[in-house]
């Protein structure tokens, strides 16, 4: 597979962009080789600037749930753009989006639009602190909630890939109020509450963690967090930037039957556009300016193009619940095929709906400590071989495979055939 143009593009990018990329994991540093520079994408396929064709298992890290360039979304783009792409003023689309999120997610009685998942989580935490009058927050090792200072502590995603879970540039005074517990471990949560009585404003987590690889929360763990937060007067925040509107119409909250106090969403609510949102119970969200004293603002928040595309996508998903059944079947089919390939080797396949991870580590993988046992060198070899076979995986052991409605059984079989060949002799 020739990738000379991509190599040249990366060399040029490195002269103008830190590390040649605008998000660390895109650099392919943890797997070796040159990043894929994209020319176009359609359905389940993606083409790089060298003309190579791939089955895409990244899907813009989640929001391409219908596949790339879905006619449902490409059709409205021109008319939406012709009406203007940014106003800095209110539109009815923002209200419609907030109402739609509220219908899907009962705790989201009021919703505020922002520009990214990072903004959503940092803003939700600020509102939680304002509402409770407490300073400390509790997060989980391996969960990633964006790159805001107070959350970049033992984070997942790119921070795990590069082995720097606490980033330089984050002052110690900023993170002194961030407590870190062990995922899927209620005892570690109780211990932190006992050591910090009446001081913890909120517990924030990915209910289906996707940034240390796929690590679903256990049902009893999430139910236990709800009980602890109720008893301690802390708020429970679900970061559904990955799982929201992908795991189910009502996200992980619907899957597990556990309702948080606040919820955060990312780019899927804009059909892949740069957008986010946070919402919660009315009394909490009424703390947010201009209704209350907790300040948060954004010129581009509620961008009309993002709202229009997002309403089209989420409206379709809400009207067609069979999409989720189809995605679950595809995820299960691929997971079962990978498990058959793994056989007795000490590797673990995690699957939840249309999200999967093949951990090169013994299972079960239930927390960051388990995920960190992965053989990342073996993953890197597998990734390179899969790429050569025309299958584009996320370039990190600590990410997910994202399937879409556009992936066919033939695509899934091609992925499995490539995986079997790539893993021979390992």
Helices and strands as residue ranges (DSSP letters): H 4-14, G 18-20, G 24-27, E 38-42, E 45-48, E 53-56, G 59-62, H 71-82, H 92-104, E 110-114, H 117-132, E 136-140, G 149-151, H 158-161, H 172-175, E 178-181, H 186-195, E 200-205, E 208-209, E 215-216, H 219-232, E 235-239, H 251-256, E 262-265, G 267-270, E 276-280, H 282-285, H 304-319, H 322-342, E 348-352, E 355-359, H 368-371, H 376-388, E 391-392, E 401-402, H 409-422
